[in-house]
Amino acid sequence: MNKSLIIGIDIRDLKIAKTGAKTYLEEILNEFKSDDHGCEIKFFDTSIPVYTGSNKFLKLIEHVRFFFWKQLALPIKAYAHHCDLLFCTDYFVPYIHLGYKPIPMFYDAFFYEYPEQCNPLWLKMFQTLGVNAAKRAPYIITLSEYSKTRLAHFTGIDPDKIIPIHLAPKKTAAKKTDPDFIPSFKTPTSKFILHVGVLEKRKNLVRLVEAFKLLRNEGFTGYSLVFVGQRSSKDEMDGSTELLAAIQRENLEDFVMMSGYASDDELAYFYKYASMYVFPSLYEGFGLPVLEAFYHQLPVLVADNTCLPEVGGDSVLCFDPLDTNDIFLKMKLLIDHPDLRENLIKKGNERLKLFTWEKNAAELVEVFKRAVKKN
């Protein structure tokens, strides 16, 4: 192409995004700021604060403001900056195209798989405006082959239009522990099993607690269980109440730690000193903690479903997430066989080389170029 490609990126979602969605946008933003990848990048945001409270009326007003931003303000900004393409990472692109081509990011098909855990108003807006606008886009970005398959199944969109591009570890989480860092907390035991992530129902954390109880019953009393993460801000998705009830039911209050939000140094500390990382989720679009655990030389056990085997490859130990006994047996297997632990760590180091933000950005730009040329 003779002229530099002008790409607009909607970054309004940084005001409200959490966990993986926030990580993705932050890392892509940093990558494009540090390297233009042969393109001219325009970042579009609103100067108006975004309401994130629980008042139903104000939440409704925020939905209206989001619609105004996405369908009017953002298209005008993209047009005024002569964008060839507009990239939106929050499932929604403008329905109208003012001289640019839109590319939406669909992280997964969770809203189709578990509609009962979604806000009804948001779900209706997504299934009508969001999906219909995406069908008019030349391509849709997603995070894994699994998500591509499920999105094509539910939306009827041509699979060739859905492009999976893998993520990479969050750079602030993929850091070595500061040797001078002294934690303000103390884990229940020196050896502990780790889970990092928001406390949502889909994370299947109650079964992890039950499997941990079986581990203790088997005599492995030197281990504790650590959950790093906050309750979900979305009531429909939040699983913290059930998790706390399970911990109390199994009489594990003294052996399970719930850290809540962890700073970068605290997170690096948990990864460094954990004995294993266990990911029992029933649904994931990608699963970034798998890569973060690889980075910190931590053996990883994952559910044998959705995208987790795709991300982990032969570098993870898989279990049936619906079978509490299988989760327990795989944790026991890892403890009983130090050679298996070392083998998984070694494989994790090698597999991690396949996932970088530089590669992610480069693949994105290639899709952008193809999209601009596409009739």
WONOR-V421977 format. One line per field, one symbol per residue. ss: DSSP state (H for helix, E for strand, C for the rest). phi: phi as a letter, one per 40 degrees, with the letter a starting at -180 (. if undefined). A space follows every 50 residues. Layout:
ss: ???
phi: ???
//
This chain:
ss: CCCCEEEEEECHHHHCCCHHHHHHHHHHHHHHHHCCCCEEEEEECCCCCC CCCCCHHHHHHHHHHHHHHHHHHHHHHHHHCCCCEEEECCCCCCCCCCCC EEEEECCCCHHHHCHHHCCHHHHHHHHHHHHHHHHCCCEEEECCHHHHHH HHHHHCCCHHHEEECCCCCCCCCCCCCCCCCCCCCCCCCCEEEEEECCEE HHHCHHHHHHHHHHHHHCCCCCEEEEEEECECCCCCCECHHHHHHHHHHC CCCCCEEEEECCCHHHHHHHHHHCCEEEECCCCCCCCHHHHHHHHCCCCE EEECCCCHHHHHHHHCEEECCCCHHHHHHHHHHHHHCHHHHHHHHHHHHH HHCCCCHHHHHHHHHHHHHHHHHCC
phi: .ccccbbcbcbdcccbcbfcccddccccdcccccacfgbcbbbbabccdb cbcbccccccccccccccccbbccdccccccfccabbbbbgbbcccbcgb bcbcbbcabdcccbcccbcdccccccccccccccccccabcbbacccdcc cccccgcddccbbcbccaccccccbccccccbccbbcdbcbacbbbiccc dccgcccccccccccccchcccbbbbbbibcccbdcccbccccccccccc fbdcbbbbcgcbcdccccccccbccabbbcdcaacahdddcccddcfbcb bbccbfccccccfccbbcacccbdccddccccdcccbdccdcccccccdc cdccbbcccdcccdcccdccccccc
//
